Amino acid sequence: MTVQEIIEDLGLSVCCGEGNLTREVTGGYSGDLLSDVMANSKTGNVWITMQIHVNIVAVAVLKEISAIILVNGRQPAEETVRKAIEENLPILQSQLPAFEIAGKLYFLGVVA
């Protein structure tokens, strides 16, 4: 499944990274503690978080995350968007809480 397919299936908004939506998603991870994401996420995961600061981009790049999904209607900070554009990293946004997004991804076949 690609990032674009997830956007369409879940009705997500694209904050940035429109040029890299064909990335393959190989699983998912949900977490707000950056050290936990660094220790436990895997290459190709889509990352569900409520964090909006620039450090999420650094973690996503380090772990080769396919895309970040911000939940609860959170909007990324301007610095975060600038860095994500520089790294060609898709940041997506949903009004739904993390639990619902994780459930919907699981239903689509995206697992850890």
N, C-alpha and C positions, 0 to 999 in steps of 0.2 A: 504494500500500500504506500502511496506517495503522500507527501505533505498536502498537495493540492486536493487529493481525494478526501483527506481528513477535513480540510477546510469546507469542502462542499457537503460532506455528510453531516458535519456538526454545525454548519452555519457560522463558522468563525470569521472574524474580521482580520485582515492582514494589516499589521502596523508597519512592517518593513520586511525586506527580503523577498519581494515579489519575483525577482529574477532567479530564485533558487527553490521553487516549489515542487520541482520534480525529484527532490531528494527522497530516497527510500526510507521508510520508517520500519524499523525492525523490532520495535518494542516500545514500552513506555515506562516513565518513572514520574512519581509525584512526590514533591518534597520542597520545603522552604528553607531548610538548613543546608547551606552551601557545602559544608564539609560532608554531609550525608550524601548529597548528590554526587560529589566528587568520588566518594568511596564506593557507591553502589550503582550508579547509572551505567549504561553501556553505550558503546558506539551505535549510532543509528536510532537511539531512543528519541521519542518526543517527550519533552519535560513539561509537566504541569506545575505551576507555581503561582504564588501571589506576589512574589518579590518583583520589584520594578527597577532596582538600581543597576548600575553599569556592571557590577560584578557578576551578574547572571550571564552576561555575554562571555566573559572570560571563562567561566566554568563550562558553558556550553561548547565553546571552541576547544578547550582542553579535552573534554570528553567526547568530542565529535558528535554532539547532539544534532539531530536533524532539524528540530524546530522547538521553540519555547511557546507554550500556551499560557497566557496570563488569564487568571480567573477572577470572578467576582467583579467584573467590569473595570478592573485595574488597567490603567494606561501606563506604558513605560515612560520613564523620565527621558527628557530630551537627549541627555548624554548617552543613555542606553540605546536609543534609536540610532544616534550617530555612529556609535561603536558597532552596532549590529549591521548597519549598512556597510561599514568598512569591512566587516568580516563576512558579508553576504549571508547572514544568518536570519532566517525567517522568525519573526516574533508575531504570534497570533494572539487574538483576544476573544474572550467569551464573557458574557454576563453571568453564566452559570457558575456555581461553586465547584471546587476541585473534585468533590465526591461524585457529582453528576457527570462531569467531563470524563473522569476515569471510568465510570460505569459505561458510558456511551462508547468510549474507545475499546473497552473490553468486549462489548457487544459486537463491535466491528472486527474483532479478532486481533486487536493490538494487545499483547500481553507483555509481562516483564521479561 
